[in-house]
Amino acid sequence: MASIKVILRKKQLSDGTYPVCLRVIKDRKTKYFKTIYNALPKHWDEQAGAFNKSYPNYIQSNRLLLKFKDRALKIYSELDIEKDNFSLEDFEKHFRIEANPIKQNVFNFWDEIIHEMIDAGRTGNARANRDSYNSVKKFYRTKSLNFQDITHTFLNKYEVFLRARGGTDGGIGVRMRAIRALYNMAIERNIVKRELYPFDAYKVSKLKGKGIKRALNIEEIQRIINLDVSEYPHLTDSKNYFVFSFYTRGMNFADMMKLEKKDVSEDRIFYTRSKTKGNFIIKILPPVKTILNYYSTVSTTKYVFPILLKDKMSPSQIENRKSKTLKKYNKNLKEIAKVCKIDKSISSYVARHSFANCLKQKGIATDIISESMGHQNVAITQAYLKELDSSVLDEACELLL
């Protein structure tokens, strides 16, 4: 059973007053929701959970507090009916939005969701949503956008707006999926009715956004491995990261960044892929061993690579560091390709594509490639490999000449 009460918190503010809060206790957990009021103990009736007669405009203020509490009781009751076992976090999500007097405003709700993501440590999702939020604001050019305004026509016009500014299917798809997810959350929290859902008519699936996967062949990989960085010292880290990723089955940048020294044994690397949560045990090959030895004297933190510069960083700090370093890494990879005379656009993810492509070139069975990459089934790997290097097909066609 929950306890919902308006209280005066025993946490003094700089002006000597104390915040008036709604306290919700459920399953032995407690959450406080601040009201607009601060007060002195002499103005507060603790038993009644209300201002006493000595507080200015106490009648009007107590009415507002009562509405605040009634709203909480209403949300609690609705959740109790909808869910057999809801959490205090569920209540908080609903209450924080329901407490917003202009909850129908898309931008207000979106901002609230972004802050929830940041609080939950989902900084990558928060950043992607913030980018989409800013894009929609540029398109709509007004502070007030209600959910009922987001119609099939609205989405079509927004798509035209993005395409006029060079948007591709992939980029537009990212924006539309963000809006769709937001709309679904608004329906879940009873902010907008399901009947108004615009994505039954506007299909995001049409924006497949599947660009051609870029992959290097074995000879091109060798050029990068053999690159003498003594002439290009600023490329040292980027070359090492790329080679390390290639020889660790395409470990992505985020996982490399967070790889800790304790995850490395004498001859194996143990890690969980952040994207799929799959567990990997990877044998340390000689090129990887060389790179690990190099960074053992460079990194002064618990991490293998000197990307995260402190052991204890907040999710926002980690996300900012990742964004900044990844941008530099991808820029350097373009220069490495130029120096190595590789006429292909290289990015951090090309190491993973190249790993699969080179195994394919070596004639390794698809099921082995699938397992090494952590794909859930061989069909995914078959589709994946189909988009990679077509040189084998080119050679087959030349036999007809």
C-alpha positions in Angstrom: 0.0 0.0 0.0 1.3 3.4 -0.9 1.5 6.5 1.3 0.9 9.8 -0.5 1.3 13.0 1.6 2.3 16.6 1.3 5.2 17.4 3.6 7.7 20.0 4.5 11.1 18.4 3.8 13.8 18.8 6.4 16.3 20.2 4.0 16.9 23.9 4.5 17.4 26.1 1.5 19.8 29.0 1.3 17.1 31.5 2.3 16.3 29.6 5.4 13.0 28.1 4.2 12.2 24.4 3.5 10.7 23.0 0.3 7.1 21.8 0.3 7.0 18.4 -1.5 4.7 15.6 -2.3 6.1 12.4 -0.7 5.1 9.1 -2.3 6.1 5.8 -0.6 5.6 2.5 -2.3 7.2 -0.9 -1.8 9.5 0.7 0.8 10.8 3.2 -1.7 10.3 6.9 -1.5 10.1 9.7 -4.1 9.7 13.4 -3.5 8.0 15.8 -6.0 8.6 19.5 -5.3 5.8 21.9 -5.4 6.1 25.6 -6.2 6.2 26.4 -2.4 8.8 26.9 0.2 8.0 27.7 3.8 9.2 28.0 7.4 8.2 25.3 10.0 6.2 27.9 11.9 3.8 28.2 8.8 3.3 24.4 8.4 0.8 22.0 10.0 2.7 18.7 9.8 -0.3 16.5 10.8 -2.6 18.1 8.2 0.0 18.3 5.5 -1.0 21.9 4.9 -0.2 25.5 5.6 -1.5 26.9 8.9 -3.3 30.2 9.3 -0.1 32.2 9.7 1.0 31.5 6.1 0.0 34.3 3.7 -3.0 33.3 1.4 -3.0 29.9 3.2 -6.5 29.0 1.9 -5.6 29.5 -1.8 -2.3 27.8 -1.3 -3.8 24.8 0.5 -6.3 24.4 -2.4 -3.5 24.2 -4.9 -1.7 21.6 -2.7 -4.8 19.6 -2.5 -5.1 19.6 -6.3 -1.5 18.5 -6.5 -2.2 15.6 -4.1 -5.5 14.7 -5.8 -3.7 14.4 -9.2 -1.2 12.0 -7.6 -3.9 9.9 -6.1 -5.7 9.8 -9.5 -2.6 8.7 -11.3 -1.9 6.1 -8.7 -5.4 4.7 -8.9 -5.3 4.5 -12.7 -1.9 2.7 -12.6 -3.3 0.3 -10.0 -6.2 -0.6 -12.3 -4.0 -0.8 -15.5 -1.1 -2.8 -14.0 -1.0 -5.6 -11.4 2.4 -4.6 -10.1 3.6 -1.1 -11.2 6.7 0.5 -9.8 7.4 3.8 -8.2 9.3 4.7 -11.3 6.2 4.0 -13.4 4.3 6.5 -11.1 7.0 9.1 -11.5 7.0 8.9 -15.3 3.3 9.5 -15.4 3.1 12.1 -12.6 5.9 14.2 -14.0 4.2 14.5 -17.3 0.6 14.7 -15.9 1.8 17.5 -13.6 2.6 19.6 -16.7 -0.3 21.9 -17.3 0.6 22.1 -21.0 1.2 18.3 -21.4 -0.2 18.3 -24.9 2.8 20.4 -26.1 5.0 18.0 -28.0 8.2 19.9 -27.3 7.6 20.0 -23.5 6.9 16.3 -23.5 9.9 15.5 -25.7 12.1 17.6 -23.4 10.8 15.6 -20.4 11.6 12.3 -22.2 15.1 13.5 -23.1 15.8 14.3 -19.4 14.4 10.9 -18.4 16.9 9.2 -20.8 19.8 11.3 -19.4 18.8 10.3 -15.8 18.7 6.6 -16.9 22.2 6.9 -18.4 20.8 6.5 -22.0 22.8 9.5 -23.2 23.1 8.2 -26.8 19.4 8.0 -27.1 19.0 11.4 -25.4 21.4 13.0 -27.9 19.6 11.4 -30.9 16.3 12.6 -29.6 17.7 16.1 -29.0 18.9 16.3 -32.6 15.4 15.2 -33.8 13.7 17.7 -31.4 15.8 20.6 -32.8 15.1 19.5 -36.4 11.3 19.4 -35.9 11.6 22.9 -34.2 13.4 24.3 -37.2 10.6 22.9 -39.5 7.6 24.0 -37.4 9.0 27.3 -36.2 6.7 27.7 -33.3 6.9 27.0 -29.5 3.5 25.2 -29.6 3.1 21.9 -31.4 0.3 19.6 -30.1 0.2 15.8 -30.7 -3.0 16.2 -32.7 -1.1 18.5 -35.1 1.2 15.6 -36.0 -0.8 14.1 -38.9 0.0 12.1 -42.0 0.1 15.5 -43.9 2.5 17.0 -41.3 4.9 14.1 -41.6 4.9 14.2 -45.4 5.6 18.0 -45.3 8.4 17.4 -42.8 9.9 14.7 -45.1 9.9 17.2 -48.0 11.6 19.7 -45.7 14.3 17.3 -44.8 14.9 16.2 -48.4 15.2 19.8 -49.5 18.1 20.1 -47.2 19.9 17.0 -48.5 18.3 14.4 -46.2 18.6 10.8 -47.3 16.2 7.9 -46.5 18.5 6.8 -43.7 18.7 10.2 -42.0 15.0 10.9 -42.5 14.2 7.5 -41.1 16.1 8.3 -37.9 14.0 11.5 -37.4 10.7 9.7 -38.1 11.4 6.8 -35.8 12.2 9.3 -33.0 8.8 11.0 -33.6 7.0 7.6 -33.7 8.6 6.4 -30.5 7.7 9.7 -28.8 4.1 9.4 -30.0 3.9 5.8 -28.7 5.1 7.0 -25.3 2.5 9.8 -25.3 -0.3 7.2 -26.0 1.1 5.0 -23.2 0.9 7.8 -20.7 -2.6 8.8 -21.8 -1.5 12.2 -23.2 -3.0 11.5 -26.7 -5.6 9.1 -28.0 -4.6 6.0 -30.0 -7.1 6.9 -32.7 -5.0 10.0 -33.7 -1.9 7.8 -34.3 -0.5 9.1 -37.7 1.9 6.2 -38.4 -0.7 3.8 -39.5 -1.0 6.0 -42.6 2.6 7.2 -42.8 4.9 4.2 -43.1 8.4 4.7 -41.7 9.3 1.3 -43.2 9.5 2.9 -46.7 12.6 4.7 -45.4 14.8 1.7 -45.5 18.0 3.8 -45.5 20.2 0.9 -46.4 23.4 2.3 -47.8 25.9 0.0 -49.4 28.2 -1.5 -46.8 31.8 -0.5 -47.3 34.5 -3.2 -46.8 38.2 -3.6 -47.5 39.8 -6.6 -48.9 42.7 -8.5 -47.5 45.3 -6.6 -49.5 43.9 -3.2 -48.5 43.8 -4.3 -44.8 47.5 -5.2 -45.1 48.3 -1.8 -46.4 46.9 -0.2 -43.3 48.7 -2.7 -41.0 52.0 -2.0 -42.8 51.5 1.8 -42.7 54.6 3.4 -41.0 53.0 6.0 -38.7 56.4 7.5 -37.8 55.8 9.8 -40.7 52.2 10.5 -39.5 52.4 10.4 -35.7 48.9 12.0 -35.4 47.4 8.8 -37.0 48.9 6.4 -34.5 45.8 5.9 -32.3 43.4 5.7 -35.3 45.5 3.1 -37.0 45.8 1.1 -33.8 42.0 1.3 -33.1 41.2 0.1 -36.6 43.6 -2.8 -36.6 42.5 -3.8 -33.1 38.8 -3.7 -34.2 39.5 -5.8 -37.3 41.4 -8.5 -35.4 38.8 -8.6 -32.6 35.9 -9.6 -35.0 34.9 -6.0 -35.6 34.6 -4.8 -32.1 32.9 -1.4 -32.3 34.2 1.9 -31.1 31.9 2.2 -28.0 33.0 -1.3 -26.8 36.7 -0.5 -27.4 36.3 2.7 -25.5 34.8 1.0 -22.5 37.1 -2.1 -22.6 38.8 -2.4 -19.2 42.2 -3.9 -18.4 40.5 -6.5 -16.2 38.7 -7.8 -19.4 42.0 -8.9 -20.9 43.7 -12.1 -19.7 46.9 -13.7 -20.9 45.5 -14.8 -24.2 41.8 -13.8 -24.3 39.6 -10.8 -24.3 36.2 -11.0 -22.6 33.5 -8.4 -23.3 29.8 -7.9 -23.8 28.8 -6.1 -27.0 26.8 -3.1 -26.0 24.5 -3.1 -29.1 23.3 -6.8 -28.8 24.4 -7.7 -25.3 26.1 -10.8 -26.8 29.1 -12.1 -24.8 32.4 -12.6 -26.7 35.6 -14.4 -25.8 38.3 -13.5 -28.4 41.7 -15.0 -28.8 44.5 -12.4 -28.7 46.3 -12.5 -32.0 49.8 -11.1 -32.4 48.7 -7.7 -33.9 46.3 -7.3 -31.0 49.0 -8.3 -28.5 51.3 -5.6 -29.9 48.6 -2.9 -29.6 47.8 -4.0 -26.0 51.4 -3.9 -25.0 51.7 -0.4 -26.5 48.8 1.0 -24.6 49.7 -0.7 -21.3 52.3 2.1 -20.9 50.0 4.8 -22.3 46.7 4.4 -20.5 46.7 5.5 -16.8 43.0 4.6 -16.1 41.2 1.3 -15.7 40.5 1.3 -19.5 42.7 -0.3 -22.1 42.6 2.7 -24.5 43.2 6.4 -23.5 39.8 7.5 -24.8 38.0 7.9 -21.4 40.5 10.0 -19.4 39.1 9.3 -15.9 37.8 6.1 -14.2 34.6 7.8 -12.9 32.8 9.7 -15.6 29.1 10.5 -15.8 27.0 9.1 -18.7 26.9 12.6 -20.2 30.7 13.0 -20.0 31.2 9.5 -21.5 28.8 10.3 -24.4 30.5 13.7 -25.1 33.9 12.1 -25.0 32.8 9.3 -27.4 31.3 11.8 -29.8 34.4 14.0 -29.9 36.9 11.1 -30.2 34.9 9.2 -32.7 34.6 12.2 -35.0 38.4 12.6 -34.9 38.9 8.9 -35.4 36.7 8.9 -38.6 38.4 11.9 -39.9 41.8 10.3 -39.4 40.6 7.1 -41.1 39.9 9.1 -44.3 43.5 10.4 -44.2 44.8 6.8 -43.6 42.9 5.6 -46.7 44.4 8.4 -48.7 47.9 7.7 -47.5 47.5 4.0 -48.2 46.0 4.7 -51.7 42.7 3.1 -50.8 40.0 4.5 -53.0 37.2 3.8 -50.5 35.5 5.8 -47.8 36.5 4.4 -44.5 34.8 4.8 -41.1 35.1 3.0 -37.8 32.4 0.5 -38.8 34.3 -0.6 -41.9 36.6 -2.7 -39.7 33.7 -4.9 -38.8 32.5 -5.1 -42.5 36.1 -5.8 -43.6 36.5 -8.6 -41.0 33.5 -10.4 -42.5 34.5 -9.7 -46.0 38.1 -11.0 -45.5 36.8 -14.3 -44.0 34.4 -14.6 -47.0 37.4 -14.1 -49.3 39.3 -16.8 -47.5 36.5 -19.2 -48.1 35.4 -19.5 -44.4 31.9 -21.1 -44.0 29.0 -18.7 -43.5 28.0 -20.3 -40.2 31.5 -19.8 -38.8 31.4 -16.1 -39.9 27.9 -15.8 -38.3 29.1 -17.2 -35.0 32.3 -15.1 -34.9 30.3 -11.9 -35.5 27.6 -12.7 -32.9 24.7 -12.8 -35.4 21.6 -14.5 -34.0 21.2 -16.7 -37.1 22.9 -17.5 -40.4 20.2 -15.7 -42.4 21.4 -12.4 -40.9 25.0 -13.2 -41.9 23.9 -14.2 -45.4 22.1 -10.9 -45.9 25.1 -9.1 -44.4 27.7 -10.8 -46.7 25.5 -10.2 -49.7 26.1 -6.5 -49.4 29.9 -6.7 -49.1 32.7 -7.1 -51.6 31.5 -8.3 -55.0 35.0 -9.1 -56.4 34.2 -12.9 -56.4 31.2 -12.3 -58.6 33.2 -10.0 -60.9 35.8 -12.7 -61.3 33.1 -15.3 -62.0 31.6 -13.1 -64.7 35.0 -12.6 -66.3 35.2 -16.3 -67.0 32.6 -15.8 -69.7 35.0 -13.6 -71.7 
